[in-house]
Amino acid sequence: MIIKQHPFTLSQKNWLLLFALAAVFIISIFYGYWFENGIGGPPLSAKYATIPALDEGVHAEKYEISPMFSRDFDVKDLSAPFYDEYSKTIIIMSTPGVMADNRGVQGFYKIDSLGKLTDSLIFAPEYRPIHLLNGFILHPDYYTTWWRNGDTTTHPYLKETDATKYQQLKAKAEAVYYLPYKDVWKYGTAEFKQETDVVLFLINRQWHALYGPGLYQYKPAEKVRAGELPDLLADSTAIVLEAVKKESLIDAKADSWFGTGYLYFTLQQDTLRFKHEMVLEGNKGKEYWRNLHYYHAGGIPFALLYSNDRYYGVRLKTSLNSNR
């Protein structure tokens, strides 16, 4: 049986034409995106395929890069490290009101001179910030020497109420710390209404507290808080960028890319290689690693990396540290 084929109507031809044009348009968009965002340049050597990310663990013969905290610990919004030269220890603190399951709780985590996490001190929910300075933890109402010697005993401040003694106390002090009234007093109290600031003076290993309105105005400008280690990544030669894998284009005119950087540390005879997400700004000759920070104090034999809300220690392997 022969079936007679009917030619397409004009309406059907128009629909076919529109469908074909739409298909060409979609394919052109996909091709353009792939072309502009595709990897440029020759592929990297096969040796880079085995280089681990920080959270996978980085190991050499004697040194390693490993997490400071366990994976089940909520480490979001931890501070930069604070260093005490006397005890050769570092404190990292959590910020109250941010950690998901511990709202209002403030924690302090101590790292010893070999890079081991050795102790922690947790304060009950507190609306006021707690500070670190010169081996002391400074609460608005008291201080403790736990950072330096492990003693959690709280000590009251020696109270000073004569604001005219500010210069005299400052001249005697080994260290000075300024607290604005909003960080000290509960809202609605007489001290809050009077905007009574507090200045803390360390004199002969005891902290004096001077109370008075307007004292916070004397606080000097500072780039980092006292004792806080600066981020050394931008200026350090310890971390070297070895290779770059371009992955997606940010701006064609600026030749800016998202990608993966392959970096390494050299410690004595050991080389620690790892990969990390990065941004490359071609026309400015700059590159930087997103969410990667590097901290080191001259008096200790380890360093810290901070990446994506996690701290990592760059240190001797545990088996070698235990023999020291």
C-alpha positions in Angstrom: 0.0 0.0 0.0 1.3 3.4 -0.9 0.6 6.2 1.6 0.5 9.6 0.1 2.8 12.1 1.8 1.4 15.5 2.4 3.8 18.5 2.0 4.4 20.7 5.1 2.1 23.7 5.3 3.5 27.2 5.5 2.7 27.3 9.2 4.6 24.1 9.9 7.6 25.4 8.0 7.7 28.6 10.1 7.6 26.5 13.3 10.5 24.3 12.0 12.5 27.4 11.1 12.0 28.9 14.5 13.0 25.6 16.2 16.2 25.5 14.1 17.1 29.1 14.9 16.5 28.4 18.6 18.7 25.4 18.5 21.5 27.3 16.8 21.2 30.1 19.4 21.5 27.7 22.3 24.4 25.9 20.8 26.2 29.2 20.1 25.7 30.3 23.8 27.1 26.9 25.0 30.0 27.0 22.7 30.8 30.7 23.6 30.7 29.9 27.3 32.9 26.9 26.9 35.4 28.8 24.7 35.7 31.8 27.0 35.7 29.9 30.2 37.6 26.9 29.1 41.1 26.1 30.2 43.7 28.1 28.3 47.2 26.8 27.6 48.7 23.4 27.6 47.6 20.8 30.2 49.7 20.5 33.4 52.2 17.7 34.0 50.7 14.5 35.3 52.6 15.0 38.6 50.1 17.7 39.7 47.2 15.2 39.6 48.4 13.6 42.9 49.0 16.8 44.8 46.5 16.9 47.7 44.4 19.8 49.0 44.9 21.0 52.6 41.9 19.1 54.0 43.3 15.8 52.5 46.5 16.0 54.5 49.9 17.0 53.2 53.0 14.9 54.2 56.7 14.9 53.6 59.5 12.9 55.2 59.6 14.9 58.5 56.9 17.6 58.2 53.2 17.7 57.6 50.3 20.0 57.2 47.3 18.7 59.2 44.1 20.1 60.8 44.3 21.7 64.2 40.7 20.8 65.0 38.6 17.7 64.4 36.1 17.7 61.5 33.1 17.7 63.8 34.2 20.9 65.6 32.3 24.0 64.6 35.3 26.2 63.7 33.4 29.1 61.9 34.5 32.6 62.7 37.7 31.9 64.7 40.0 34.8 65.3 43.5 35.3 64.0 46.2 33.8 66.3 47.5 35.7 69.3 51.0 35.0 70.4 52.6 35.2 73.9 56.4 35.5 73.7 56.9 34.5 77.4 55.1 31.2 77.2 55.8 30.6 73.5 52.1 29.7 73.1 49.3 30.8 70.7 45.7 31.4 71.5 42.9 31.2 68.9 39.5 32.3 70.1 36.0 31.9 68.8 33.7 34.9 68.4 30.5 34.8 70.6 27.1 34.9 68.9 28.3 33.3 65.7 29.0 29.7 66.3 25.8 27.8 65.3 25.4 25.6 68.3 27.1 27.8 70.9 25.5 31.2 70.5 27.0 33.5 73.1 29.7 31.1 74.2 33.3 32.2 73.8 36.1 29.7 73.6 39.9 30.0 73.8 42.1 27.3 72.4 45.8 27.0 73.3 48.6 25.8 71.0 51.9 24.9 72.6 55.4 25.7 71.3 55.4 22.5 69.2 52.2 23.3 67.4 50.0 20.9 69.5 46.5 21.9 70.6 46.8 21.3 74.4 44.0 23.0 76.3 40.8 25.0 76.0 38.8 27.4 78.1 35.1 28.0 77.5 33.2 31.0 78.9 29.5 30.8 79.6 27.2 32.8 77.3 28.4 36.4 77.6 27.1 39.5 75.7 30.4 41.3 76.3 33.6 40.5 74.3 36.6 39.0 76.2 40.1 40.1 75.1 43.7 38.7 75.0 46.9 40.6 75.8 50.4 39.7 77.1 49.5 36.2 78.2 46.3 37.3 80.0 42.6 36.8 79.3 40.8 40.1 80.0 37.1 39.9 80.9 35.3 43.2 81.6 35.0 42.2 85.3 38.2 40.3 85.9 41.3 38.7 84.4 43.0 35.3 84.4 46.5 34.0 83.8 45.3 30.7 82.2 46.9 31.5 78.9 50.4 31.7 80.4 50.3 29.1 83.2 47.0 27.1 82.9 45.5 28.7 86.1 41.8 29.4 85.7 41.6 31.5 88.9 39.9 34.9 88.3 41.4 38.0 89.7 39.6 41.3 90.2 41.0 44.5 88.7 42.5 47.1 91.1 39.9 49.8 90.8 40.9 53.4 89.9 38.2 56.0 89.7 40.2 59.3 89.4 40.3 59.9 85.7 43.0 62.5 86.2 45.4 59.6 87.0 45.3 58.4 83.4 48.7 59.7 82.3 50.3 58.6 85.6 49.0 55.1 85.2 49.9 54.9 81.6 53.5 56.0 82.3 53.9 53.1 84.8 52.2 50.5 82.7 53.8 47.6 80.8 50.7 47.3 78.7 47.4 49.3 78.2 44.0 48.1 76.9 41.0 50.2 76.2 37.4 49.1 76.6 34.5 51.3 75.3 31.5 51.5 77.6 29.3 49.5 75.2 31.7 46.5 75.7 31.6 46.7 79.5 28.1 47.7 80.8 24.7 46.2 80.3 22.3 48.4 78.3 20.3 50.7 80.6 22.6 50.7 83.6 23.8 54.0 85.0 27.4 53.3 83.8 26.1 52.7 80.3 24.0 55.9 80.3 27.0 57.9 81.6 29.2 56.3 78.8 31.8 55.2 81.4 34.8 53.7 79.5 37.4 51.5 81.1 41.2 51.5 80.5 43.2 48.6 81.8 46.8 49.1 82.9 49.3 46.2 83.5 51.6 47.4 86.4 53.9 44.9 88.2 52.0 41.9 86.8 48.6 43.2 88.2 45.9 44.8 86.1 44.4 48.2 87.2 41.1 49.4 85.8 40.5 53.1 85.4 36.8 54.1 85.0 35.5 57.3 83.5 33.6 58.9 80.6 35.5 59.7 77.4 38.6 57.6 78.2 38.3 55.5 75.0 39.1 58.5 72.9 42.8 58.0 73.9 43.0 54.6 72.3 45.7 54.8 69.6 45.0 53.6 66.0 46.4 50.2 65.3 46.5 47.9 62.3 46.1 44.7 64.3 45.2 44.1 67.9 48.0 43.8 70.4 49.6 40.4 70.3 47.6 39.4 67.1 49.8 37.8 64.5 49.6 39.5 61.1 48.7 37.6 57.9 52.1 37.0 56.2 50.9 35.4 53.0 51.2 38.4 50.7 54.8 39.3 51.8 56.1 35.8 52.6 58.6 33.8 50.5 57.9 30.7 52.5 55.0 29.7 50.3 55.8 29.5 46.6 53.4 29.3 43.6 54.7 26.5 41.3 51.9 26.2 38.7 48.4 27.4 37.9 45.5 25.6 36.4 43.0 28.1 34.8 39.4 26.9 35.2 37.0 29.7 34.5 37.3 33.2 33.2 36.3 36.2 35.4 37.1 39.1 33.0 38.5 38.7 29.5 39.8 42.2 29.3 41.6 41.9 32.6 42.7 38.3 31.9 41.4 37.4 35.3 40.7 33.7 36.1 39.4 31.4 38.8 41.6 28.4 39.1 43.7 26.1 41.2 47.2 27.0 42.4 49.9 24.4 43.1 52.0 25.6 46.0 54.8 24.4 48.2 56.6 25.0 51.5 60.3 24.1 51.9 61.2 23.3 55.5 64.8 22.2 56.0 65.1 19.3 53.4 61.4 18.7 53.2 59.0 20.0 50.5 55.3 20.1 51.3 53.2 20.5 48.1 49.4 21.3 48.1 46.8 22.8 45.9 44.4 25.6 46.7 41.7 27.6 44.9 43.0 30.9 43.6 42.4 34.0 41.5 44.8 35.1 38.8 44.8 38.7 37.6 46.8 38.6 34.5 47.0 42.2 33.4 48.1 43.3 37.0 50.6 40.5 37.4 49.0 39.5 40.6 47.6 36.3 42.1 46.0 35.5 45.4 44.6 32.5 47.1 41.0 32.8 48.2 40.5 32.3 51.9 44.1 31.3 52.6 46.1 33.0 55.4 49.6 32.3 56.7 50.7 33.0 60.3 54.1 32.5 62.0 55.9 33.9 65.0 59.7 34.0 65.1 60.0 32.2 68.4 58.2 29.0 67.5 59.1 26.1 65.1 55.7 25.8 63.4 53.3 27.9 61.3 49.6 28.1 60.8 47.5 28.2 57.7 43.8 29.2 57.8 41.6 28.2 54.9 37.8 28.0 54.5 37.1 28.3 58.3 39.7 25.7 59.3 43.2 26.0 60.8 46.1 23.8 59.8 49.4 23.3 61.5 52.6 23.2 59.5 54.8 21.2 61.9 56.9 18.2 62.5 55.1 14.9 62.3 53.5 13.7 65.5 55.9 10.7 65.8 58.9 13.0 65.6 57.4 15.7 67.9 56.8 13.1 70.6 60.5 12.4 70.8 61.4 16.0 71.5 
